Amino acid sequence: MMSMQQTISPAGLRRAGSAAALSLAALLAGCAGLQQQSGQPVAAAAPAYRDSINVGGRISVQYEQNGNPQSLHGSFLWNQTPKQIDLEMFSPLGQTVATINVKPGIATLMQSGRAPQVAPDVDELAAQSLGWPLPVSGMRQWLQGTGTDAAGKRFTAKPGEDYAGFTTKDGWRVVYANWQVDPDSGETRPKRIDMTRDTEQAGKVAIRIAVDSWKQP
């Protein structure tokens, strides 16, 4: 009677094991490829910097005045060209709180019931007139997800990386809390930007910006 069993030599076992290992490696590579295709998309590339933009949104500010906590809430319009910045800030009821115009070498700030204030440095002008620091010069870059850190190195936030940020030379901590996709261009842009700084003038200042609209003239 013929036996159904066969004897396999050690060399045959090694060949069979090698073939199985190769098959398993190929299967794992295929699975990895499927996971890469079906998983979360890789973070989008940062959009190109625009010299001219129109941004609208909401702003909230927390600071101290004579040791007492203060808070402001409202909306803003930011119009930027290569040689000029126009910033308008509004109360929750839509009343104009302040208007800031920046041109090379001169900045003008206007508030209702007060004479226009003029100075060569827009950030110093804003701090003196508003009673709390507003980093207008830095926002030209920060609104677009980029800036210069305390070491003088260029920082560019990666779209999709929530709470990525950097610290500037003058002490501002800029954090990109979340992002949104521009329906027209398909680019991913900052949705919320948090800016904080410890100051002698107004204690710990916290500014939160939520971007609602973005246009290129």
Secondary structure, 3 states (H helix, E strand, C coil): CCCCCCCCCHHHHHHHHHHHHHHHHHHHHHHHHHHHHHCCCCCCCCCCCCCCEEEEEEEEEEEEECCEEEEEEEEEEEEEECCEEEEEEECCCCCEEEEEEEECCEEEEECCCCCCEEECCHHHHHHHHHCCCCCHHHHHHHCCCEEECCCCCEEECCCCCCCEEEECCCCCEEEEEEEEECCCCCCEEEEEEEEEEEECCCEEEEEEEEEEEEECC
